[in-house]
Amino acid sequence: MSTAPQKTYGVLMETLADIGERTDTDLRCLDHEPAVWESRMQVTCECLSSHGALDNLERRNAEDRLGETVYARFPVQTRSALVVAHSLMDRQVFTEDELRRKMEGVRARLNEE
Protein backbone atom coordinates (compact mmCIF):
# COMPACT_ATOMS: atom_id res chain seq x y z
CA MET A 1 0.00 0.00 0.00
CA SER A 2 1.28 3.45 -0.93
CA THR A 3 2.23 5.84 1.83
CA ALA A 4 2.47 8.81 -0.54
CA PRO A 5 0.25 11.74 0.40
CA GLN A 6 -3.12 11.71 -1.30
CA LYS A 7 -3.88 14.41 -3.83
CA THR A 8 -6.50 16.92 -2.75
CA TYR A 9 -8.86 18.94 -4.90
CA GLY A 10 -9.75 22.42 -3.70
CA VAL A 11 -13.19 22.29 -5.29
CA LEU A 12 -14.07 19.31 -3.09
CA MET A 13 -12.44 20.62 0.07
CA GLU A 14 -14.36 23.90 -0.31
CA THR A 15 -17.64 22.02 0.09
CA LEU A 16 -16.90 21.40 3.77
CA ALA A 17 -18.26 24.88 4.50
CA ASP A 18 -21.54 23.89 2.79
CA ILE A 19 -21.75 20.38 4.21
CA GLY A 20 -20.50 21.00 7.72
CA GLU A 21 -17.82 19.33 9.78
CA ARG A 22 -18.19 15.67 10.73
CA THR A 23 -20.04 15.25 14.00
CA ASP A 24 -20.60 11.49 13.94
CA THR A 25 -18.17 9.57 16.07
CA ASP A 26 -19.29 5.99 15.58
CA LEU A 27 -20.83 3.74 12.96
CA ARG A 28 -24.39 4.39 14.15
CA CYS A 29 -24.39 7.29 11.67
CA LEU A 30 -24.65 4.65 8.93
CA ASP A 31 -27.84 3.20 10.42
CA HIS A 32 -30.36 5.46 8.71
CA GLU A 33 -32.79 5.57 5.83
CA PRO A 34 -30.76 6.81 2.84
CA ALA A 35 -31.65 10.23 1.51
CA VAL A 36 -32.79 10.39 -2.11
CA TRP A 37 -29.41 11.77 -3.21
CA GLU A 38 -27.62 8.85 -1.51
CA SER A 39 -29.72 6.29 -3.36
CA ARG A 40 -29.16 8.11 -6.64
CA MET A 41 -25.45 8.26 -5.93
CA GLN A 42 -25.34 4.48 -5.49
CA VAL A 43 -27.20 3.98 -8.77
CA THR A 44 -24.74 6.32 -10.50
CA CYS A 45 -21.84 4.32 -9.05
CA GLU A 46 -23.39 1.08 -10.33
CA CYS A 47 -23.72 2.61 -13.81
CA LEU A 48 -20.12 3.85 -13.74
CA SER A 49 -18.97 0.39 -12.74
CA SER A 50 -21.06 -1.50 -15.29
CA HIS A 51 -19.68 0.71 -18.07
CA GLY A 52 -16.08 0.32 -16.93
CA ALA A 53 -15.52 3.92 -15.83
CA LEU A 54 -15.08 3.25 -12.11
CA ASP A 55 -14.98 -0.26 -10.68
CA ASN A 56 -17.10 -0.70 -7.53
CA LEU A 57 -14.39 -2.52 -5.57
CA GLU A 58 -11.84 0.09 -6.53
CA ARG A 59 -14.27 2.85 -5.50
CA ARG A 60 -14.96 1.20 -2.14
CA ASN A 61 -11.24 0.84 -1.49
CA ALA A 62 -10.78 4.51 -2.38
CA GLU A 63 -13.64 5.42 -0.01
CA ASP A 64 -11.89 3.58 2.80
CA ARG A 65 -8.50 5.12 2.02
CA LEU A 66 -9.61 8.68 1.24
CA GLY A 67 -12.52 8.70 3.67
CA GLU A 68 -10.28 8.42 6.69
CA THR A 69 -7.50 10.64 5.35
CA VAL A 70 -8.33 13.40 2.87
CA TYR A 71 -12.07 13.51 3.67
CA ALA A 72 -11.99 12.56 7.36
CA ARG A 73 -13.58 15.87 8.39
CA PHE A 74 -16.61 15.26 6.16
CA PRO A 75 -19.74 13.40 7.29
CA VAL A 76 -19.64 9.71 6.39
CA GLN A 77 -22.67 9.93 4.08
CA THR A 78 -21.02 12.54 1.85
CA ARG A 79 -17.81 10.63 1.27
CA SER A 80 -19.09 8.48 -1.61
CA ALA A 81 -19.85 11.57 -3.69
CA LEU A 82 -16.50 13.15 -2.81
CA VAL A 83 -14.51 10.02 -3.61
CA VAL A 84 -16.29 9.46 -6.93
CA ALA A 85 -15.60 13.06 -7.99
CA HIS A 86 -12.01 12.74 -6.74
CA SER A 87 -11.48 9.48 -8.65
CA LEU A 88 -12.98 10.81 -11.87
CA MET A 89 -10.76 13.90 -11.71
CA ASP A 90 -7.75 11.64 -11.10
CA ARG A 91 -8.74 9.85 -14.34
CA GLN A 92 -9.13 13.19 -16.12
CA VAL A 93 -12.80 12.55 -16.94
CA PHE A 94 -13.38 16.19 -16.02
CA THR A 95 -11.25 18.94 -14.54
CA GLU A 96 -11.50 20.69 -11.23
CA ASP A 97 -12.54 23.89 -13.06
CA GLU A 98 -15.29 22.04 -14.95
CA LEU A 99 -16.65 20.62 -11.70
CA ARG A 100 -16.47 24.03 -10.02
CA ARG A 101 -18.47 25.63 -12.86
CA LYS A 102 -21.07 22.86 -12.73
CA MET A 103 -21.40 23.22 -8.95
CA GLU A 104 -21.80 26.99 -9.30
CA GLY A 105 -24.61 26.41 -11.82
CA VAL A 106 -26.38 24.00 -9.47
CA ARG A 107 -26.07 26.44 -6.55
CA ALA A 108 -27.47 29.25 -8.71
CA ARG A 109 -30.50 27.12 -9.68
CA LEU A 110 -31.09 26.13 -6.06
CA ASN A 111 -30.94 29.77 -4.97
CA GLU A 112 -33.61 30.67 -7.57
CA GLU A 113 -36.12 28.30 -5.96
N, CA, C and O atoms as a printed pandas DataFrame, in Angstrom:
     atom_number atom_name residue_name chain_id  residue_number  x_coord  y_coord  z_coord
0              1         N          MET        A               1    0.841   -1.172    0.000
1              2        CA          MET        A               1    0.000    0.000    0.000
2              3         C          MET        A               1    0.890    1.240    0.000
3              4         O          MET        A               1    1.900    1.294    0.701
4              5         N          SER        A               2    0.501    2.229   -0.792
5              6        CA          SER        A               2    1.280    3.451   -0.934
6              7         C          SER        A               2    1.147    4.331    0.301
7              8         O          SER        A               2    0.059    4.481    0.858
8              9         N          THR        A               3    2.259    4.904    0.716
9             10        CA          THR        A               3    2.226    5.844    1.834
10            11         C          THR        A               3    2.378    7.273    1.347
11            12         O          THR        A               3    2.498    8.196    2.152
12            13         N          ALA        A               4    2.372    7.462    0.024
13            14        CA          ALA        A               4    2.467    8.814   -0.544
14            15         C          ALA        A               4    1.235    9.611   -0.154
15            16         O          ALA        A               4    0.141    9.057   -0.043
16            17         N          PRO        A               5    1.410   10.921    0.055
17            18        CA          PRO        A               5    0.252   11.740    0.400
18            19         C          PRO        A               5   -0.784   11.714   -0.719
19            20         O          PRO        A               5   -0.441   11.692   -1.901
20            21         N          GLN        A               6   -2.039   11.716   -0.334
21            22        CA          GLN        A               6   -3.123   11.711   -1.296
22            23         C          GLN        A               6   -3.309   13.107   -1.878
23            24         O          GLN        A               6   -3.194   14.110   -1.173
24            25         N          LYS        A               7   -3.597   13.154   -3.169
25            26        CA          LYS        A               7   -3.882   14.413   -3.830
26            27         C          LYS        A               7   -5.177   14.981   -3.271
27            28         O          LYS        A               7   -6.098   14.232   -2.944
28            29         N          THR        A               8   -5.248   16.277   -3.162
29            30        CA          THR        A               8   -6.498   16.921   -2.755
30            31         C          THR        A               8   -6.968   17.829   -3.878
31            32         O          THR        A               8   -6.170   18.315   -4.680
32            33         N          TYR        A               9   -8.256   18.048   -3.923
33            34        CA          TYR        A               9   -8.858   18.939   -4.902
34            35         C          TYR        A               9   -9.586   20.043   -4.143
35            36         O          TYR        A               9  -10.503   19.785   -3.362
36            37         N          GLY        A              10   -9.159   21.270   -4.389
37            38        CA          GLY        A              10   -9.748   22.418   -3.703
38            39         C          GLY        A              10  -11.249   22.497   -3.848
39            40         O          GLY        A              10  -11.951   22.826   -2.891
40            41         N          VAL        A              11  -11.756   22.196   -5.044
41            42        CA          VAL        A              11  -13.191   22.290   -5.289
42            43         C          VAL        A              11  -13.969   21.354   -4.359
43            44         O          VAL        A              11  -15.089   21.676   -3.963
44            45         N          LEU        A              12  -13.404   20.226   -4.014
45            46        CA          LEU        A              12  -14.070   19.309   -3.088
46            47         C          LEU        A              12  -13.893   19.749   -1.644
47            48         O          LEU        A              12  -14.834   19.692   -0.852
48            49         N          MET        A              13  -12.689   20.187   -1.303
49            50        CA          MET        A              13  -12.435   20.619    0.071
50            51         C          MET        A              13  -13.274   21.846    0.434
51            52         O          MET        A              13  -13.658   22.017    1.591
52            53         N          GLU        A              14  -13.557   22.694   -0.549
53            54        CA          GLU        A              14  -14.357   23.899   -0.308
54            55         C          GLU        A              14  -15.795   23.576    0.080
55            56         O          GLU        A              14  -16.476   24.414    0.671
56            57         N          THR        A              15  -16.265   22.375   -0.242
57            58        CA          THR        A              15  -17.642   22.016    0.089
58            59         C          THR        A              15  -17.843   21.773    1.580
59            60         O          THR        A              15  -18.980   21.712    2.048
60            61         N          LEU        A              16  -16.763   21.634    2.324
61            62        CA          LEU        A              16  -16.896   21.402    3.770
62            63         C          LEU        A              16  -17.692   22.527    4.426
63            64         O          LEU        A              16  -18.458   22.284    5.358
64            65         N          ALA        A              17  -17.513   23.753    3.943
65            66        CA          ALA        A              17  -18.262   24.884    4.499
66            67         C          ALA        A              17  -19.765   24.706    4.247
67            68         O          ALA        A              17  -20.583   25.100    5.078
68            69         N          ASP        A              18  -20.128   24.116    3.102
69            70        CA          ASP        A              18  -21.541   23.888    2.790
70            71         C          ASP        A              18  -22.097   22.689    3.542
71            72         O          ASP        A              18  -23.231   22.716    4.020
72            73         N          ILE        A              19  -21.300   21.648    3.643
73            74        CA          ILE        A              19  -21.748   20.379    4.213
74            75         C          ILE        A              19  -21.723   20.416    5.737
75            76         O          ILE        A              19  -22.647   19.939    6.396
76            77         N          GLY        A              20  -20.671   20.979    6.278
77            78        CA          GLY        A              20  -20.497   20.996    7.719
78            79         C          GLY        A              20  -19.536   19.922    8.172
79            80         O          GLY        A              20  -19.450   18.848    7.577
80            81         N          GLU        A              21  -18.831   20.220    9.209
81            82        CA          GLU        A              21  -17.817   19.327    9.777
82            83         C          GLU        A              21  -18.466   18.046   10.298
83            84         O          GLU        A              21  -19.612   18.056   10.749
84            85         N          ARG        A              22  -17.733   16.968   10.231
85            86        CA          ARG        A              22  -18.193   15.674   10.727
86            87         C          ARG        A              22  -18.494   15.755   12.210
87            88         O          ARG        A              22  -17.680   16.237   12.998
88            89         N          THR        A              23  -19.678   15.278   12.583
89            90        CA          THR        A              23  -20.040   15.247   13.997
90            91         C          THR        A              23  -20.286   13.826   14.488
91            92         O          THR        A              23  -20.386   13.586   15.691
92            93         N          ASP        A              24  -20.384   12.881   13.543
93            94        CA          ASP        A              24  -20.598   11.492   13.940
94            95         C          ASP        A              24  -19.287   10.908   14.456
95            96         O          ASP        A              24  -18.215   11.175   13.914
96            97         N          THR        A              25  -19.393   10.126   15.485
97            98        CA          THR        A              25  -18.167    9.573   16.067
98            99         C          THR        A              25  -18.176    8.047   16.104
99           100         O          THR        A              25  -17.224    7.430   16.583
100          101         N          ASP        A              26  -19.239    7.444   15.605
101          102        CA          ASP        A              26  -19.291    5.992   15.577
102          103         C          ASP        A              26  -20.073    5.541   14.344
103          104         O          ASP        A              26  -20.554    6.371   13.573
104          105         N          LEU        A              27  -20.196    4.269   14.164
105          106        CA          LEU        A              27  -20.833    3.740   12.963
106          107         C          LEU        A              27  -22.359    3.817   12.995
107          108         O          LEU        A              27  -23.010    3.478   12.007
108          109         N          ARG        A              28  -22.937    4.254   14.111
109          110        CA          ARG        A              28  -24.386    4.393   14.151
110          111         C          ARG        A              28  -24.879    5.396   13.118
111          112         O          ARG        A              28  -26.042    5.349   12.715
112          113         N          CYS        A              29  -23.995    6.314   12.680
113          114        CA          CYS        A              29  -24.388    7.294   11.669
114          115         C          CYS        A              29  -24.763    6.628   10.357
115          116         O          CYS        A              29  -25.439    7.234    9.526
116          117         N          LEU        A              30  -24.329    5.379   10.157
117          118        CA          LEU        A              30  -24.652    4.654    8.931
118          119         C          LEU        A              30  -26.007    3.972    9.009
119          120         O          LEU        A              30  -26.541    3.537    7.988
120          121         N          ASP        A              31  -26.570    3.872   10.207
121          122        CA          ASP        A              31  -27.843    3.205   10.421
122          123         C          ASP        A              31  -28.967    4.227   10.250
123          124         O          ASP        A              31  -29.503    4.753   11.225
124          125         N          HIS        A              32  -29.309    4.495    8.996
125          126        CA          HIS        A              32  -30.360    5.464    8.707
126          127         C          HIS        A              32  -30.989    5.136    7.363
127          128         O          HIS        A              32  -30.426    4.390    6.562
128          129         N          GLU        A              33  -32.148    5.697    7.132
129          130        CA          GLU        A              33  -32.792    5.568    5.828
130          131         C          GLU        A              33  -32.056    6.493    4.868
131          132         O          GLU        A              33  -31.960    7.692    5.127
132          133         N          PRO        A              34  -31.528    5.957    3.756
133          134        CA          PRO        A              34  -30.763    6.808    2.840
134          135         C          PRO        A              34  -31.615    7.939    2.266
135          136         O          PRO        A              34  -32.785    7.754    1.929
136          137         N          ALA        A              35  -31.001    9.101    2.169
137          138        CA          ALA        A              35  -31.649   10.230    1.510
138          139         C          ALA        A              35  -31.733    9.922    0.020
139          140         O          ALA        A              35  -31.008    9.065   -0.486
140          141         N          VAL        A              36  -32.609   10.618   -0.670
141          142        CA          VAL        A              36  -32.786   10.388   -2.106
142          143         C          VAL        A              36  -31.460   10.528   -2.845
143          144         O          VAL        A              36  -31.146    9.720   -3.719
144          145         N          TRP        A              37  -30.678   11.559   -2.495
145          146        CA          TRP        A              37  -29.412   11.766   -3.211
146          147         C          TRP        A              37  -28.447   10.612   -2.977
147          148         O          TRP        A              37  -27.652   10.283   -3.858
148          149         N          GLU        A              38  -28.508    9.988   -1.789
149          150        CA          GLU        A              38  -27.622    8.854   -1.506
150          151         C          GLU        A              38  -27.991    7.648   -2.369
151          152         O          GLU        A              38  -27.113    6.961   -2.892
152          153         N          SER        A              39  -29.274    7.399   -2.513
153          154        CA          SER        A              39  -29.723    6.289   -3.356
154          155         C          SER        A              39  -29.349    6.544   -4.804
155          156         O          SER        A              39  -28.904    5.631   -5.501
156          157         N          ARG        A              40  -29.524    7.766   -5.262
157          158        CA          ARG        A              40  -29.163    8.105   -6.643
158          159         C          ARG        A              40  -27.659    8.012   -6.853
159          160         O          ARG        A              40  -27.198    7.630   -7.929
160          161         N          MET        A              41  -26.908    8.356   -5.841
161          162        CA          MET        A              41  -25.454    8.263   -5.934
162          163         C          MET        A              41  -25.033    6.807   -6.106
163          164         O          MET        A              41  -24.141    6.508   -6.900
164          165         N          GLN        A              42  -25.671    5.901   -5.368
165          166        CA          GLN        A              42  -25.339    4.479   -5.489
166          167         C          GLN        A              42  -25.684    3.949   -6.875
167          168         O          GLN        A              42  -24.937    3.153   -7.444
168          169         N          VAL        A              43  -26.823    4.391   -7.420
169          170        CA          VAL        A              43  -27.201    3.980   -8.769
170          171         C          VAL        A              43  -26.181    4.508   -9.775
171          172         O          VAL        A              43  -25.786    3.789  -10.693
172          173         N          THR        A              44  -25.757    5.743   -9.611
173          174        CA          THR        A              44  -24.739    6.319  -10.496
174          175         C          THR        A              44  -23.458    5.509  -10.419
175          176         O          THR        A              44  -22.837    5.227  -11.444
176          177         N          CYS        A              45  -23.058    5.131   -9.211
177          178        CA          CYS        A              45  -21.840    4.320   -9.048
178          179         C          CYS        A              45  -21.979    2.969   -9.740
179          180         O          CYS        A              45  -21.026    2.487  -10.352
180          181         N          GLU        A              46  -23.156    2.355   -9.648
181          182        CA          GLU        A              46  -23.388    1.077  -10.331
182          183         C          GLU        A              46  -23.269    1.254  -11.839
183          184         O          GLU        A              46  -22.692    0.407  -12.520
184          185         N          CYS        A              47  -23.810    2.345  -12.361
185          186        CA          CYS        A              47  -23.718    2.613  -13.808
186          187         C          CYS        A              47  -22.270    2.838  -14.220
187          188         O          CYS        A              47  -21.827    2.313  -15.242
188          189         N          LEU        A              48  -21.532    3.614  -13.434
189          190        CA          LEU        A              48  -20.125    3.852  -13.744
190          191         C          LEU        A              48  -19.347    2.542  -13.760
191          192         O          LEU        A              48  -18.482    2.333  -14.610
192          193         N          SER        A              49  -19.660    1.668  -12.815
193          194        CA          SER        A              49  -18.966    0.386  -12.735
194          195         C          SER        A              49  -19.343   -0.512  -13.910
195          196         O          SER        A              49  -18.471   -1.128  -14.523
196          197         N          SER        A              50  -20.623   -0.590  -14.224
197          198        CA          SER        A              50  -21.057   -1.499  -15.292
198          199         C          SER        A              50  -20.541   -1.065  -16.659
199          200         O          SER        A              50  -20.442   -1.883  -17.574
200          201         N          HIS        A              51  -20.211    0.213  -16.802
201          202        CA          HIS        A              51  -19.684    0.706  -18.071
202          203         C          HIS        A              51  -18.156    0.849  -18.054
203          204         O          HIS        A              51  -17.567    1.389  -18.991
204          205         N          GLY        A              52  -17.528    0.366  -16.991
205          206        CA          GLY        A              52  -16.076    0.322  -16.934
206          207         C          GLY        A              52  -15.380    1.620  -16.573
207          208         O          GLY        A              52  -14.156    1.709  -16.669
208          209         N          ALA        A              53  -16.137    2.631  -16.160
209          210        CA          ALA        A              53  -15.521    3.923  -15.830
210          211         C          ALA        A              53  -14.924    3.939  -14.432
211          212         O          ALA        A              53  -13.894    4.574  -14.207
212          213         N          LEU        A              54  -15.558    3.245  -13.488
213          214        CA          LEU        A              54  -15.079    3.248  -12.109
214          215         C          LEU        A              54  -15.561    1.977  -11.421
215          216         O          LEU        A              54  -16.722    1.876  -11.026
216          217         N          ASP        A              55  -14.672    1.024  -11.285
217          218        CA          ASP        A              55  -14.982   -0.263  -10.676
218          219         C          ASP        A              55  -15.461   -0.096   -9.238
219          220         O          ASP        A              55  -14.876    0.663   -8.466
220          221         N          ASN        A              56  -16.539   -0.817   -8.879
221          222        CA          ASN        A              56  -17.102   -0.703   -7.532
222          223         C          ASN        A              56  -16.109   -1.055   -6.435
223          224         O          ASN        A              56  -16.024   -0.342   -5.435
224          225         N          LEU        A              57  -15.357   -2.136   -6.597
225          226        CA          LEU        A              57  -14.394   -2.520   -5.569
226          227         C          LEU        A              57  -13.307   -1.463   -5.433
227          228         O          LEU        A              57  -12.905   -1.109   -4.325
228          229         N          GLU        A              58  -12.846   -0.973   -6.552
229          230        CA          GLU        A              58  -11.838    0.091   -6.533
230          231         C          GLU        A              58  -12.378    1.346   -5.837
231          232         O          GLU        A              58  -11.674    1.988   -5.058
232          233         N          ARG        A              59  -13.641    1.683   -6.133
233          234        CA          ARG        A              59  -14.272    2.853   -5.501
234          235         C          ARG        A              59  -14.393    2.644   -3.989
235          236         O          ARG        A              59  -14.095    3.548   -3.209
236          237         N          ARG        A              60  -14.824    1.470   -3.586
237          238        CA          ARG        A              60  -14.961    1.203   -2.140
238          239         C          ARG        A              60  -13.611    1.271   -1.434
239          240         O          ARG        A              60  -13.510    1.801   -0.327
240          241         N          ASN        A              61  -12.583    0.738   -2.071
241          242        CA          ASN        A              61  -11.241    0.843   -1.486
242          243         C          ASN        A              61  -10.806    2.295   -1.384
243          244         O          ASN        A              61  -10.200    2.701   -0.392
244          245         N          ALA        A              62  -11.116    3.080   -2.415
245          246        CA          ALA        A              62  -10.784    4.512   -2.381
246          247         C          ALA        A              62  -11.573    5.213   -1.284
247          248         O          ALA        A              62  -11.045    6.098   -0.610
248          249         N          GLU        A              63  -12.838    4.825   -1.100
249          250        CA          GLU        A              63  -13.637    5.419   -0.015
250          251         C          GLU        A              63  -13.003    5.137    1.341
251          252         O          GLU        A              63  -12.929    6.022    2.193
252          253         N          ASP        A              64  -12.547    3.912    1.537
253          254        CA          ASP        A              64  -11.888    3.579    2.804
254          255         C          ASP        A              64  -10.616    4.402    2.980
255          256         O          ASP        A              64  -10.386    4.990    4.037
256          257         N          ARG        A              65   -9.803    4.435    1.947
257          258        CA          ARG        A              65   -8.503    5.117    2.018
258          259         C          ARG        A              65   -8.675    6.630    2.140
259          260         O          ARG        A              65   -8.107    7.248    3.040
260          261         N          LEU        A              66   -9.450    7.225    1.246
261          262        CA          LEU        A              66   -9.608    8.682    1.238
262          263         C          LEU        A              66  -10.562    9.160    2.324
263          264         O          LEU        A              66  -10.421   10.268    2.841
264          265         N          GLY        A              67  -11.532    8.321    2.665
265          266        CA          GLY        A              67  -12.521    8.703    3.669
266          267         C          GLY        A              67  -11.930    8.946    5.038
267          268         O          GLY        A              67  -12.430    9.783    5.789
268          269         N          GLU        A              68  -10.894    8.241    5.369
269          270        CA          GLU        A              68  -10.277    8.418    6.690
270          271         C          GLU        A              68   -9.003    9.258    6.638
271          272         O          GLU        A              68   -8.333    9.440    7.655
272          273         N          THR        A              69   -8.674    9.765    5.466
273          274        CA          THR        A              69   -7.498   10.644    5.354
274          275         C          THR        A              69   -7.933   12.001    4.812
275          276         O          THR        A              69   -8.188   12.927    5.583
276          277         N          VAL        A              70   -8.018   12.120    3.513
277          278        CA          VAL        A              70   -8.331   13.397    2.866
278          279         C          VAL        A              70   -9.691   13.940    3.304
279          280         O          VAL        A              70   -9.828   15.136    3.560
280          281         N          TYR        A              71  -10.702   13.061    3.390
281          282        CA          TYR        A              71  -12.072   13.512    3.668
282          283         C          TYR        A              71  -12.547   13.150    5.075
283          284         O          TYR        A              71  -13.750   13.035    5.308
284          285         N          ALA        A              72  -11.634   12.973    5.997
285          286        CA          ALA        A              72  -11.988   12.560    7.359
286          287         C          ALA        A              72  -12.876   13.570    8.077
287          288         O          ALA        A              72  -13.650   13.192    8.956
288          289         N          ARG        A              73  -12.778   14.829    7.722
289          290        CA          ARG        A              73  -13.578   15.867    8.394
290          291         C          ARG        A              73  -14.999   15.952    7.852
291          292         O          ARG        A              73  -15.827   16.675    8.406
292          293         N          PHE        A              74  -15.291   15.225    6.779
293          294        CA          PHE        A              74  -16.612   15.261    6.160
294          295         C          PHE        A              74  -17.507   14.188    6.765
295          296         O          PHE        A              74  -17.018   13.136    7.178
296          297         N          PRO        A              75  -18.819   14.441    6.823
297          298        CA          PRO        A              75  -19.742   13.405    7.290
298          299         C          PRO        A              75  -19.629   12.137    6.436
299          300         O          PRO        A              75  -19.383   12.212    5.232
300          301         N          VAL        A              76  -19.806   11.005    7.054
301          302        CA          VAL        A              76  -19.637    9.715    6.394
302          303         C          VAL        A              76  -20.513    9.621    5.139
303          304         O          VAL        A              76  -20.053    9.136    4.105
304          305         N          GLN        A              77  -21.769   10.078    5.215
305          306        CA          GLN        A              77  -22.674    9.927    4.082
306          307         C          GLN        A              77  -22.228   10.702    2.849
307          308         O          GLN        A              77  -22.630   10.348    1.741
308          309         N          THR        A              78  -21.425   11.731    2.994
309          310        CA          THR        A              78  -21.017   12.543    1.845
310          311         C          THR        A              78  -19.766   11.998    1.156
311          312         O          THR        A              78  -19.422   12.433    0.057
312          313         N          ARG        A              79  -19.108   11.078    1.779
313          314        CA          ARG        A              79  -17.808   10.630    1.265
314          315         C          ARG        A              79  -17.896    9.911   -0.072
315          316         O          ARG        A              79  -16.981   10.035   -0.886
316          317         N          SER        A              80  -18.962    9.167   -0.327
317          318        CA          SER        A              80  -19.087    8.482   -1.614
318          319         C          SER        A              80  -19.041    9.490   -2.753
319          320         O          SER        A              80  -18.310    9.303   -3.726
320          321         N          ALA        A              81  -19.813   10.549   -2.632
321          322        CA          ALA        A              81  -19.845   11.567   -3.690
322          323         C          ALA        A              81  -18.482   12.221   -3.855
323          324         O          ALA        A              81  -18.033   12.445   -4.978
324          325         N          LEU        A              82  -17.823   12.529   -2.744
325          326        CA          LEU        A              82  -16.502   13.151   -2.812
326          327         C          LEU        A              82  -15.481   12.234   -3.467
327          328         O          LEU        A              82  -14.694   12.669   -4.309
328          329         N          VAL        A              83  -15.497   10.973   -3.080
329          330        CA          VAL        A              83  -14.512   10.025   -3.612
330          331         C          VAL        A              83  -14.753    9.757   -5.095
331          332         O          VAL        A              83  -13.797    9.630   -5.860
332          333         N          VAL        A              84  -16.007    9.670   -5.508
333          334        CA          VAL        A              84  -16.290    9.465   -6.932
334          335         C          VAL        A              84  -15.781   10.658   -7.731
335          336         O          VAL        A              84  -15.109   10.483   -8.748
336          337         N          ALA        A              85  -16.096   11.865   -7.280
337          338        CA          ALA        A              85  -15.605   13.055   -7.988
338          339         C          ALA        A              85  -14.079   13.069   -7.999
339          340         O          ALA        A              85  -13.468   13.340   -9.032
340          341         N          HIS        A              86  -13.472   12.784   -6.869
341          342        CA          HIS        A              86  -12.010   12.736   -6.743
342          343         C          HIS        A              86  -11.431   11.731   -7.752
343          344         O          HIS        A              86  -10.493   12.048   -8.484
344          345         N          SER        A              87  -11.989   10.536   -7.780
345          346        CA          SER        A              87  -11.483    9.479   -8.653
346          347         C          SER        A              87  -11.643    9.840  -10.123
347          348         O          SER        A              87  -10.749    9.575  -10.926
348          349         N          LEU        A              88  -12.766   10.438  -10.480
349          350        CA          LEU        A              88  -12.985   10.809  -11.874
350          351         C          LEU        A              88  -12.066   11.956  -12.296
351          352         O          LEU        A              88  -11.656   12.019  -13.455
352          353         N          MET        A              89  -11.742   12.855  -11.379
353          354        CA          MET        A              89  -10.761   13.899  -11.708
354          355         C          MET        A              89   -9.367   13.297  -11.835
355          356         O          MET        A              89   -8.595   13.697  -12.706
356          357         N          ASP        A              90   -9.038   12.335  -10.968
357          358        CA          ASP        A              90   -7.752   11.636  -11.104
358          359         C          ASP        A              90   -7.623   11.000  -12.485
359          360         O          ASP        A              90   -6.529   10.950  -13.048
360          361         N          ARG        A              91   -8.735   10.516  -13.028
361          362        CA          ARG        A              91   -8.744    9.855  -14.336
362          363         C          ARG        A              91   -8.925   10.840  -15.485
363          364         O          ARG        A              91   -8.999   10.450  -16.650
364          365         N          GLN        A              92   -8.995   12.107  -15.143
365          366        CA          GLN        A              92   -9.135   13.192  -16.119
366          367         C          GLN        A              92  -10.421   13.083  -16.938
367          368         O          GLN        A              92  -10.453   13.450  -18.113
368          369         N          VAL        A              93  -11.485   12.573  -16.300
369          370        CA          VAL        A              93  -12.800   12.546  -16.939
370          371         C          VAL        A              93  -13.338   13.969  -17.041
371          372         O          VAL        A              93  -13.970   14.336  -18.032
372          373         N          PHE        A              94  -13.082   14.758  -16.012
373          374        CA          PHE        A              94  -13.376   16.185  -16.019
374          375         C          PHE        A              94  -12.352   16.869  -15.137
375          376         O          PHE        A              94  -11.677   16.229  -14.331
376          377         N          THR        A              95  -12.247   18.177  -15.300
377          378        CA          THR        A              95  -11.253   18.936  -14.538
378          379         C          THR        A              95  -11.893   19.550  -13.303
379          380         O          THR        A              95  -13.115   19.596  -13.161
380          381         N          GLU        A              96  -11.041   20.008  -12.435
381          382        CA          GLU        A              96  -11.502   20.690  -11.233
382          383         C          GLU        A              96  -12.290   21.944  -11.611
383          384         O          GLU        A              96  -13.316   22.237  -10.997
384          385         N          ASP        A              97  -11.823   22.681  -12.608
385          386        CA          ASP        A              97  -12.541   23.885  -13.057
386          387         C          ASP        A              97  -13.906   23.544  -13.641
387          388         O          ASP        A              97  -14.874   24.267  -13.409
388          389         N          GLU        A              98  -13.994   22.452  -14.395
389          390        CA          GLU        A              98  -15.285   22.042  -14.953
390          391         C          GLU        A              98  -16.256   21.684  -13.835
391          392         O          GLU        A              98  -17.427   22.060  -13.892
392          393         N          LEU        A              99  -15.790   20.968  -12.825
393          394        CA          LEU        A              99  -16.653   20.620  -11.696
394          395         C          LEU        A              99  -17.072   21.867  -10.939
395          396         O          LEU        A              99  -18.233   21.989  -10.547
396          397         N          ARG        A             100  -16.156   22.787  -10.728
397          398        CA          ARG        A             100  -16.468   24.027  -10.024
398          399         C          ARG        A             100  -17.570   24.801  -10.764
399          400         O          ARG        A             100  -18.515   25.284  -10.142
400          401         N          ARG        A             101  -17.446   24.916  -12.084
401          402        CA          ARG        A             101  -18.469   25.628  -12.864
402          403         C          ARG        A             101  -19.825   24.927  -12.763
403          404         O          ARG        A             101  -20.855   25.583  -12.617
404          405         N          LYS        A             102  -19.823   23.620  -12.840
405          406        CA          LYS        A             102  -21.074   22.860  -12.734
406          407         C          LYS        A             102  -21.712   23.061  -11.357
407          408         O          LYS        A             102  -22.923   23.249  -11.248
408          409         N          MET        A             103  -20.887   23.018  -10.313
409          410        CA          MET        A             103  -21.405   23.216   -8.952
410          411         C          MET        A             103  -21.959   24.628   -8.781
411          412         O          MET        A             103  -22.981   24.813   -8.121
412          413         N          GLU        A             104  -21.303   25.612   -9.361
413          414        CA          GLU        A             104  -21.804   26.989   -9.296
414          415         C          GLU        A             104  -23.160   27.093   -9.982
415          416         O          GLU        A             104  -24.052   27.782   -9.487
416          417         N          GLY        A             105  -23.325   26.416  -11.119
417          418        CA          GLY        A             105  -24.609   26.413  -11.817
418          419         C          GLY        A             105  -25.708   25.780  -10.983
419          420         O          GLY        A             105  -26.825   26.293  -10.934
420          421         N          VAL        A             106  -25.398   24.667  -10.327
421          422        CA          VAL        A             106  -26.382   24.000   -9.473
422          423         C          VAL        A             106  -26.761   24.908   -8.302
423          424         O          VAL        A             106  -27.940   25.041   -7.975
424          425         N          ARG        A             107  -25.766   25.530   -7.672
425          426        CA          ARG        A             107  -26.069   26.437   -6.552
426          427         C          ARG        A             107  -26.949   27.596   -7.007
427          428         O          ARG        A             107  -27.870   27.993   -6.294
428          429         N          ALA        A             108  -26.669   28.140   -8.187
429          430        CA          ALA        A             108  -27.473   29.248   -8.708
430          431         C          ALA        A             108  -28.926   28.816   -8.910
431          432         O          ALA        A             108  -29.851   29.547   -8.555
432          433         N          ARG        A             109  -29.123   27.619   -9.484
433          434        CA          ARG        A             109  -30.495   27.122   -9.679
434          435         C          ARG        A             109  -31.196   26.903   -8.350
435          436         O          ARG        A             109  -32.377   27.222   -8.215
436          437         N          LEU        A             110  -30.483   26.361   -7.363
437          438        CA          LEU        A             110  -31.089   26.134   -6.061
438          439         C          LEU        A             110  -31.461   27.449   -5.373
439          440         O          LEU        A             110  -32.470   27.519   -4.671
440          441         N          ASN        A             111  -30.663   28.471   -5.571
441          442        CA          ASN        A             111  -30.945   29.772   -4.967
442          443         C          ASN        A             111  -32.131   30.466   -5.623
443          444         O          ASN        A             111  -32.746   31.339   -5.011
444          445         N          GLU        A             112  -32.464   30.092   -6.865
445          446        CA          GLU        A             112  -33.609   30.669   -7.566
446          447         C          GLU        A             112  -34.915   30.133   -7.007
447          448         O          GLU        A             112  -35.940   30.810   -7.080
448          449         N          GLU        A             113  -34.896   28.945   -6.457
449          450        CA          GLU        A             113  -36.118   28.300   -5.960
450          451         C          GLU        A             113  -36.622   28.924   -4.698
451          452         O          GLU        A             113  -37.640   28.491   -4.159
